[in-house]
């Protein structure tokens, strides 16, 4: 079992239904666009400052937490081209 660090090892930006709903860590990213990717929403850099998405910064406290997020998102660290 992993002990949860009090200090985060990093943060992830979440959007849409993954946002926990806090108001203190909400940010607006300009120049990004959200679209439906078939199975789930996707975000891409558009370069257009009129495009914006609302995200929430969520702390990651340990590498197990990050690994669970990667698995949920279908990200494979050793094979990013397949992610």
C-alpha positions as CSV (number, residue, x, y, z in Angstrom):
1,X,0.0,0.0,0.0
2,X,1.3,3.5,-0.9
3,X,1.4,6.2,1.6
4,X,-0.3,9.4,0.4
5,X,2.2,12.4,0.4
6,X,0.9,15.6,1.9
7,X,2.7,17.5,-0.7
8,X,1.6,16.7,-4.3
9,X,4.2,15.3,-6.7
10,X,2.4,17.2,-9.5
11,X,-0.9,18.3,-10.8
12,X,-3.1,17.2,-13.7
13,X,-5.6,19.4,-15.5
14,X,-9.1,17.8,-15.8
15,X,-12.0,19.0,-17.8
16,X,-15.6,18.1,-18.4
17,X,-17.2,15.5,-16.2
18,X,-13.8,14.6,-14.6
19,X,-13.7,18.0,-12.8
20,X,-14.4,17.5,-9.1
21,X,-16.2,20.9,-8.9
22,X,-14.0,23.0,-6.8
23,X,-13.9,26.7,-7.5
24,X,-10.5,27.5,-6.1
25,X,-8.4,25.6,-8.7
26,X,-10.4,26.5,-11.8
27,X,-8.5,27.9,-14.8
28,X,-9.5,29.0,-18.3
29,X,-7.1,27.9,-21.0
30,X,-7.1,30.1,-24.1
31,X,-6.1,28.7,-27.4
32,X,-7.4,25.2,-26.8
33,X,-10.5,23.5,-28.2
34,X,-12.6,20.5,-27.0
35,X,-14.2,18.1,-29.4
36,X,-15.8,14.7,-29.2
37,X,-13.3,12.0,-30.2
38,X,-15.7,9.1,-30.7
39,X,-15.5,7.5,-27.2
40,X,-14.7,10.5,-25.1
41,X,-14.0,14.3,-25.3
42,X,-10.6,15.4,-26.5
43,X,-8.6,18.7,-26.1
44,X,-6.3,20.0,-28.7
45,X,-4.2,23.2,-29.0
46,X,-6.0,25.3,-31.6
47,X,-3.8,28.4,-31.4
48,X,-6.9,30.6,-31.7
49,X,-7.1,32.8,-28.6
50,X,-10.9,32.9,-28.9
51,X,-11.1,29.1,-28.2
52,X,-11.0,28.3,-24.5
53,X,-11.8,25.5,-22.2
54,X,-12.3,25.5,-18.4
55,X,-10.1,23.1,-16.5
56,X,-9.4,22.3,-12.9
57,X,-6.0,21.6,-11.4
58,X,-6.1,18.4,-9.3
59,X,-3.1,17.4,-7.2
60,X,-1.5,14.0,-7.7
61,X,0.0,12.7,-4.4
62,X,1.9,9.6,-5.5
63,X,2.9,7.6,-8.5
64,X,0.2,5.0,-8.0
65,X,-2.4,7.7,-8.3
66,X,-0.8,8.9,-11.5
67,X,-0.7,5.3,-12.8
68,X,-4.4,4.8,-12.1
69,X,-5.2,8.0,-14.0
70,X,-3.1,6.9,-16.9
71,X,-4.9,3.5,-17.0
72,X,-8.3,5.2,-16.8
73,X,-7.3,7.5,-19.7
74,X,-5.7,4.6,-21.8
75,X,-2.3,6.2,-21.7
76,X,0.7,3.8,-22.0
77,X,4.0,5.5,-20.9
78,X,6.1,3.1,-22.9
79,X,3.9,3.5,-26.0
80,X,2.6,7.0,-26.2
81,X,1.9,6.6,-29.9
82,X,-0.7,3.9,-29.0
83,X,-2.3,6.1,-26.4
